[in-house]
Amino acid sequence: MKHTRIYTFLLLMGMTAVASAQEVSPVDFMRTNPRAAYSNVATFTPYFGFFDMALGDVNVQVQNIGFKYDKFMRFNEQGYPVALDLAQGAASMKNTNFLNVNASADVFSCGRRTRYGFFTYNHRFRVQESMAYSGDIIRLAANGNGAFLDHPANLDVKMNAKAYQEFNFGYQMCLTPKLNVGARVKFLMGAAHVHTNSLNAQLSTDPSTFALSVTENVDVRATLPYEVSFINGKLNIADKRFNIMNYLKNYGTGIDLGAEYYINERFGVAAAINDFGFIHWNNNTVHFTGSVNDVGSMYESGAFVFDGINSAELQNLINDEDYLDKYLDTLTQYFGLQSENLKGYNTMLNTTLLVRGYYNIDAQNRLSAQLQGYCSGIGFRPALTLAYNGSFNDLFDVVATYTMMPQSYGNIGLGLSANLGGFQIFVASNNVLGFFNPANTRTLNAQIGISFTSPEQYKRHEVLVKE
């Protein structure tokens, strides 16, 4: 049972790899949706107030660059899959592939206009995770070590994953007739974190003797819900009930800053920095390390060398359970992981930078261009977005976007927000085409939300007069 808990947790963390990050959303370009201020805290909110609970904003995004379902299958004339083709799928993998996930869910949000600006409060859960993995992992599984006679198989995984709660307080202010500014202060409670400084193995095959040579380098920092350790290569999990108060030991803070400048009635520009801050991890913090150990004759110059087994050893492995257990224990000693407790460590948040320009065709229609950069913890991901927004009679916000990201250039997004007399509902995706072929799409995103807003809406110039 203890092993099941930790394996399930690590599997979920791996499946949500990316993190889900603050990715571009059509909601960012809506003019009557309070959630537009998530991307730029200086965005003007045209209400006296709003609030929501639980389903105020739920956002999930998966970015898969590398693995394509149809490359791993053979299809008949009718287009139905009939067989698995690992060799074809492995050949389609890139040397470095990515699996990224970003997820967030609001618990409670509210906002209210004050004499000089607009105050907001928000509590939400967030997962931010990014993972890069080598194509040789799939190629080795599909083709065996015979495909690596002239070069080693590089088995490499890079991961940065964190899950935490966020409590933030924001304030937006129309500072001058042409300038909006805003700031949002965040208090964070970490739930879990995994970061791989190194998770790598090299497998070489001698072309003459076919002997296998394996090296490994493991260097991972983690904060987990349960106490986990490796002693002499064996996994140990402390039998302690999880205490939600442990969240308080993983604390952090962050800030969002934004500004928007109205050049004239037609043109405007905006810039923002989001999630600039850190989390200090101090609960069940552990450092995992591993390399090939010199514990016997199979060790040679930092590598584990396996040149095969004879027929007698094979018979013993098949027929003698005690012999098999001892053999596996010996292998564990060669590759065994070690762990040590850490006093605590800091990690930076996944920071987002953006600049945006827009042109108002008229009072209802707007065209925008945005350049955004996202620091994932294992790399930097830029994105360029072109957007159209139509705001009709203060009832509907319609947004269409086109976003280009590295190795993902066909992202067509749509968003719709409806204001129904004090009640607002919205739905959006930054790649609607992905829902028609989810197994092969590189980016899949869905965002929905419900909130209650004041029936009366404000124009920015009206707020300036009142203030």
N, C-alpha and C positions, 0 to 999 in steps of 0.2 A: 504493500500500500504506500509506503514511504517513497519507494522508487517511482511508483506511478505518479505521485504528485509532482515530483521534480521533473520527470520526463515530460509530463503534460505541459507544465509551465514552459520548459525550454522549447517544446514543439510549437506552442502558441506564439512565443516570442519570435521563433524562426519564421512562422507563417505570416506574421505581421511585419516582416522586414521592410523598410523604407522608411514608418513611420511615420507615414503618413505625414510630416512636414506641412508647412503652410503652402499648399499648391494653389495655382490660379483657379478662381471660381467665377462663374458668371455673376454670382451674388455680389462680388466686389464692385461691379459696375452699376448696380441698381441705385436709384436715387431716392426711393421711398422705403427702403429696407434698412432697419437699424443695423443688420449684420454687415452691411457694407463697411462699417467702421472697424471691423476685424482686420481688414487689410491696411487701412489707414485711419488712425484714431482721430485725424483732423477732419474727416468727412462729416459734412453737415447732416444732422438728423432732423427731418422736418416734422417733429412731433413735440407735444408738450411732455409726453411720457410714454413708456411701454413697459411690459413685463411678460415673462413666460416662465414655465417650469417644465422640466423633464424633456419635452419634445421641442424646445425652443429652437434648437439647431443641432442636427445630427449630420455629420459629414464623414464619408469614408472614401478613400482613394487608394487604388492599387496600381502600381506601375511595374510592368513586367517587360524587361528588355533582354531578350535572348531566347527564352523557351517559347516555342510555338507548337500548339497541339497538333495541327495538321501535318507538320513535318515528322512527327513520330508515328503516324498512322498511314496505312494503305487503304484506299477507298475503291469501291466498285463503281461500275458505270452509273449507278443511281446516286452516287455521292455519299454512300454510307460507309463507315469504317468497318473493315473486315479483318485487319491484322495489325499487329504492332510492329513498327520498323525502327528499332533502336539505332541501327547504323545510319540511316538517313537522318534521323533526328539529331544524333550526335554530330554529324557533319555540318548541320545548320547552326550549331552553337558557336558563339563568338568566343574569343580568348578570355574576355571578361564580360560577365553578364550581371544584370541587376534585377533585384526584386525589392520594391519599395512599397511601403504602406503608410498612409497617414489616416488617423482616425481621431475624432473628437465628438463629444456629446455634452451639451449643456445640462446642468442640473437646475440652475436658476439664474435668470438675468433680469435686470431692470434698468431703467433710465428715466431721468426727469430733468426738465429744463429749469434752469435757475436764472437769476437776474442777468448774469454775465456769460452764461454758456450752458453746456449740457453735461450732466453728471451720469455715469454708468457704473454698474456693478455686475460682475459675472463670476459664476462658479461653474467649472467644467472639468471633465476628465479628458486627458489627451494621451495619445500614443504616437511617438515619433521614432521611426526606425528605418535604417537603410542597410542593405546588404549587397555585397558584390561577391560573385563566386566564379571560379575559373571553369572554362568549358571542358578542361581535361577531366573533371569529376564525372561528367556525363560520358565522355569518350572512353574513359577507362571502364565504366560499368557496361557500356555497349560493346566495346571491341576487345576488352581484355588487355593485358600488358604486352601482347604481341605487337600492338600498334605503336609501341614506344621503344623500339629497339635502337633507334638512332638519336633519341632525345628523351629526357626524363618526363614523366607525367607530373605536372604541377597541380597539386591539389590544394587550393587556397580559398579561404573564406575571410571576408572582412565584414564586420557587423558593428553597428552602433545603434542600440535600442534603449529607449527609456519610456516608462509609463509613469504618469504623475497627475495630481490634481492641481488645478490653478484657481486662485482667488484673485481677481483683479479689480482695480478701481480706476476709472478713466474720466477725463475731463476734456471737452472740446470747446473752443472759444473762437468767436469771430473777432479777431483782434483789431482789424481795421476793415474798411469797406472792401478791401481786396485780399485780405489775408486771413486764413483760418489756421490755427495751431491746435495741437492736442497732445496729450501724454496719458499713458496708462501704466500704473505700477502694479506689479504682480507678486503675489506671495505663493510659493510652491511647496507641495508635499509629495515627495517621491515615493513611488510604489516599488519599482524594480528597474534595474539597469544592467546591460551587458555591453561590453566594448572589447573588441579583439584587437590588441596591438599586433598579434600574430596568431594565425591558426592555419598552419601550413605543413604539408608533407610533400616530399619529393620521392617518387618511385622510379627507379632505373632498372632496366633489364639488360643483362650482359648478352650481346648478340651471339656469342660463341657457346656459353654454358647455360644461358637462360636463367642464371642465378638472379634473384631479386635483391635489390638494395634499397632500403627505405630510411630516410631521415625525417625527423619531425621537429617543429618549433612551435610550441604553444605558449602564449602569453595573453591571458584574458583577465580583465577585472570585472567583477560583478557584484551587484546587490540583489539578493533574492529574498522571497518571502519566508523561506525556511533556511536554517543553518545547514550549509552543504560543505563537505570537505572530502578530499582524497587522501587516504593514508595507505602508503605502499601500493598505490595504483587502484585501490578499491574505494568505491563511492560510499560515503556515510552521510546520513541525513538525520539531524537531531529530531527526536520525537517530541516536538513542542507545538502547542496549539498556536495558530497565527493570531497575533494581537493587533487590532487596527491602530492602536496607539503607537505602534512601531513606525507608522507613517511620520510621526512628529520628529523622529530622529533623522529623517532625510528632508532637509529643508533647503529652500533656495529663494531667490528673488530675481526679478527681471523687469524690463521696461520696454514699452513701445513709444516711439516718437513719430509725429507726422506733421506735415504742413501742406497747405493747398493755397495756391495763388491764382486769383482771377485776373488775368491780363486785361480782358475786356469782356463784353457780353458774349463774344464768340469763343474765345480761347482761354484755356486755363492749364496749369501744370500742378503736379503734386509729387511729393516724395515721402517715404516712410522707412523706418527701420523697426522691425518687430522681433520680439523674443531675444533681446540682448540681455543675457544674464547667466546664471549658473544654478546648479543644485549641488549641495554638499551631501554626499551619501555616507551614512554612518551606521546603518542597520544591516547586520549580517553581511558585511563587506568582506570579500574574499578575492584572493589573487591566485589564479590557476596557472601553473607552468608545466611544461613537459618537453622532454627531448629523449632521444634514445639512450638508455642506460647501459653501462658496461657491467653486465651481470653474467656473462658466459661467452661461450665460443662463437656465438652468432654476432657478436659485436665486433665491428671493424672500422676504425677511423671515424667514429661518430655516427655510424650507420648500422642498421640491422640487416644482416646479409643471410638470405635463405637460399640454399642451393638444392633444396628438395629433400625428400624422405625416401628411405628404402622400403621394400615390401614388408619387412617385419614390423617396422614402425607403423606403417599404414594399417596392418592387421590389428595391432594393439590399439590404435586410435579408434578403430571401428568396433572392436569387441570388448575392450577393457575400459570401463567407465572411469575407474580411478586413474588409469594412465592418461586418459583424455583430460581429466580435471587438472592433473599435475602439469600436463603439456600446456594447457591454456593459462595456468598460473604463471608458468615460466614466461610465456609471451607477454603477459600483463606486466611482469617485472621489467621487461625490455622497454615497453611503451607506457608504463604507468604514469599517470598524472600526479602531481603534488599540489598542495594548496597551503596557503598561509593566510591568517586573518589580517585584514588591513585596519588601521586606526580610523580611516576615513579618507575620502578623496573628493575632489571637485570635478564636475564636468560642465562645459558650456552648453547653453541651449542651442537649438538649431535655428540660427538667426536668418531672417529674411530681409533683403533690401529691395526696394522698388522705386522706380520713377515712372510717372505717367503724364501724358499730355492728352488734351481732348479739344474737340471742336463742336460747338453747338450749332447744328444746322438751323434749328429754330428752338422754341421753348420746350418742345416735346422730344426732339430727336438729337442724339449725341453720338459722335464717333470718337473712339479713344484708341491710343496705342500705349502699351505698357511693357517695360523691360524689368524683369524680376530675377534676382539671384538668391539661391537657397543654399545655405551651408549645412550639409547633412551630417557632418562629423566624420565622413570618410571621403568627402569630396565636395565640389561646388557645382550646382546645377543651375544654369541660366534658363530663362524662358521668355519668349517674346509673344505678346498677345495683342491682337487687333479685335476691337469690340464695337458693337452697335448697341445702343440703349434707347428704347422708346418708352417714355413715361406718359400715359394717356389719362387725362382727366383726374389725376391723382388716385386712380383706381387700379391701374395695371402697370407693372414694370416688366418689359420684355427685353431680354438681352440675348444677343448672339455673339459668339466669340470664335476666334481661330487662334490656336496656340501652337507654337513650335518649341520643342525641347530637344536636347541631344538625342538622336536616334529615335525620335518620335515627332513626326512632322504633320500628321493628319488629324489633329484634335479639333473637332467642331463641337462647340458647346452651346447649350441653350438654357435659358433660365426664365421662369415666370413667377411673378409675385402679384397676389391679388389682395387689395385692401377692401374689406367688406364691412365698413362702418364700425371701426374699433376692433376688428378682428382681421389678422393678416396671416396668410398661408403662402409658402413659397416652395418651389421645387427647382432643382438645377442639376446640371451635369456638364463637366468641361469636355466630355467626349461622348456624345449621344450615339455615335456610330458604333461604339464599342459594345453596346447592348445587343446589337444584331449579330455579333460574332465574339462573345466574351472570351472564348477559349484562346483566341489568337490576337486579341487586341493588346496593344502595349500599355494603354492607360484606360482605366475604368474608374469612374467617379460618380457618386450620387450624394446629393445634399438636400435635405428637407427640413422644414421648420414651421412652427406655429407660434404666434405671439399675439398679445393684446396691446393695441395702441390707442392713444387718444384720438377721437374722431376728427378733431380739428388738426389741419396741417398748416405748417408755417413755411413761408418763403424766406430765403436768407435775408433779403433787404428788409422784411418786416421785423425780423429779430433785431437787426441793427438799430432800427428806429426805436424799438422798445427798450433796448439796452442803453 
